[in-house]
């Protein structure tokens, strides 16, 4: 995943890989929900990625 994508992956309905759409039971809500749950518990989520 490219570095500029990392800042967007916790946004609701955002999908880096457009081929993983609703036809594959995806809606782009998973990380947005996880982020909110972690914030409620005063935690943080950090993501790292190396392209390729």
N, C-alpha and C positions, 0 to 999 in steps of 0.2 A: 504494500500500500504506500502511496506517495505521502510525503510529509505533509503537504497541504491538505490532504484528506483527513488527517488525524484530528484537526480542530473541528471537523464537522460531524464526526461519527456518533456523537451523543445527541444530535438533533433528531427530534421525532420525524419519522418517515424518511430519513436520509439513508440511502443505500449506495455504497461504493460500487458494488458490482450490480449493475442494472439487470443482469440476467437472472438474479435471484429475486424475482418479483413475487407477487401474490400467487402466481401459478405454482410456485414452490413453497407455498405457505409462509411467505415472508411479508412483513408489513413495515419493517424498519423502526419498530418501537422498542425492541429488546434493550438496547443500550440506553435509550432515553429513560425507560422505566428503572433500570438498574441505577442509573446516575441519581435519580430522584430518591430512591430508597437509601442509597449510600449517604446522600446529603442529609436526610432526615436523621441518620445515625451519626452525623458529624464526621463522616469519613470522606475520603477522596478516591478517585479512580485515575490511574495513570496508564497511558498507552504508549507503546514504543513499536516502531516498525522499521524494517530494513527492506527496501525494494528488492524484489527478486528472491 
